[in-house]
Amino acid sequence: MKETMLPLTADAKSPAGADIRFIMDGTTGNMIHSTVPPGQINRATVHRTVSEFWYVLEGHGEIWRRNGAEEKITCLVPGVSIDIPVGTVFQYRNIGTEPLKFICITMPPWPGDHEASHLRGAWSPTVPDL
């Protein structure tokens, strides 16, 4: 049995460009806290083997997702949960004046940044390529 505390500062950057803090890891998945500053548009990304669940804590953003023939933009506000199934192209941005903060759970555990590929998305990213 594990327990953790949210780190005070970011541990890393996500492949899309968000500041991330590692919360929990296990055999079935990982959990991180993500922060996107106001005005930031992250890179469009697709994952090879992991799915994600998100729960928005603070801020105001949008996420664009495309999976096969289905494509949609969802408003990211506190209380909203979304999924990102394996193979779904997604891109998100902060359209508010405060940081956009959300919890992200990956299943299975995140294997490393080689998991993510970058594609053309709905918006021009404001973060540089890694």
C-alpha positions in Angstrom: 0.0 0.0 0.0 1.3 3.4 -1.0 0.6 7.0 -0.2 2.1 10.1 -1.6 1.9 13.9 -1.4 1.6 16.3 -4.3 5.1 17.7 -5.0 5.4 21.5 -4.6 7.1 21.9 -8.0 6.9 20.2 -11.4 8.9 17.0 -11.8 8.9 17.1 -15.7 7.2 18.3 -18.8 4.6 16.0 -20.6 5.3 15.2 -24.2 2.5 17.6 -25.1 4.1 20.5 -23.1 2.3 20.6 -19.7 4.1 20.8 -16.3 3.6 17.5 -14.5 4.0 16.3 -11.0 4.1 12.6 -10.3 1.5 11.5 -7.8 1.2 7.7 -7.9 2.5 4.7 -9.9 1.5 1.1 -9.8 1.3 -2.1 -11.9 -2.0 -1.1 -13.5 -1.4 2.6 -14.1 0.1 6.0 -13.2 -1.4 9.3 -11.9 -0.1 12.8 -12.4 -1.1 16.3 -11.7 -0.8 18.6 -14.9 -0.6 22.3 -15.1 -1.0 24.4 -18.2 -0.4 28.2 -17.9 -2.8 30.7 -19.3 -2.6 31.1 -23.1 -0.5 27.9 -23.6 -1.5 25.6 -26.5 0.2 22.2 -26.2 1.4 20.0 -29.1 -1.1 17.5 -30.7 -0.2 14.0 -29.5 -1.2 10.4 -29.9 -0.2 7.5 -27.7 0.8 4.1 -28.9 -0.3 1.8 -26.0 -1.8 3.8 -23.1 -5.3 5.3 -22.5 -5.9 8.2 -20.2 -8.6 9.5 -17.9 -8.6 13.2 -16.9 -10.4 15.1 -14.1 -10.3 18.9 -14.3 -9.5 20.6 -10.9 -9.1 24.3 -11.8 -9.1 26.7 -14.8 -10.7 26.9 -18.2 -9.4 25.1 -21.3 -10.4 23.0 -24.3 -9.3 19.6 -25.6 -9.7 18.5 -29.2 -9.9 14.7 -29.7 -10.0 12.7 -33.0 -10.5 8.9 -33.0 -11.3 7.5 -36.4 -14.4 9.2 -37.8 -15.3 10.9 -34.4 -13.8 14.4 -33.7 -14.9 16.8 -31.0 -13.8 19.7 -28.8 -14.7 19.5 -25.1 -14.7 22.4 -22.7 -12.3 21.7 -19.7 -13.7 23.3 -16.5 -13.7 22.1 -12.9 -15.6 18.9 -12.5 -15.3 17.7 -16.1 -13.8 14.2 -16.8 -12.7 13.0 -20.2 -11.1 9.9 -21.7 -8.4 9.5 -24.3 -8.5 6.0 -25.7 -5.4 4.4 -27.2 -4.8 5.8 -30.7 -6.8 9.0 -30.1 -5.1 12.2 -31.4 -5.6 15.0 -28.9 -4.5 18.6 -28.3 -5.4 20.9 -25.4 -5.1 24.5 -24.5 -5.7 26.9 -21.6 -8.2 29.6 -22.7 -8.6 31.1 -19.3 -6.7 33.7 -17.2 -5.6 31.2 -14.5 -3.6 27.9 -14.7 -5.5 24.9 -16.0 -5.0 22.0 -13.6 -6.1 18.4 -13.9 -5.4 14.9 -12.7 -4.4 12.4 -15.4 -4.4 8.7 -15.0 -2.7 6.5 -17.6 -3.5 2.8 -18.1 -1.2 0.8 -18.3 1.7 2.6 -16.7 3.4 5.3 -18.8 6.4 3.5 -20.5 8.3 6.7 -21.3 8.2 9.7 -23.7 8.8 7.4 -26.7 5.1 6.4 -26.1 3.9 9.8 -27.6 4.1 11.0 -31.2 3.2 14.5 -32.4 0.9 15.2 -35.2 -1.0 18.2 -36.7 -3.8 19.3 -34.4 -6.6 21.8 -34.2 -4.5 24.7 -33.2 -0.9 26.0 -33.6 1.1 25.0 -30.5 2.8 27.7 -28.4 5.3 25.3 -26.8 8.5 24.4 -28.6 9.2 20.9 -29.9 11.3 18.8 -27.5 
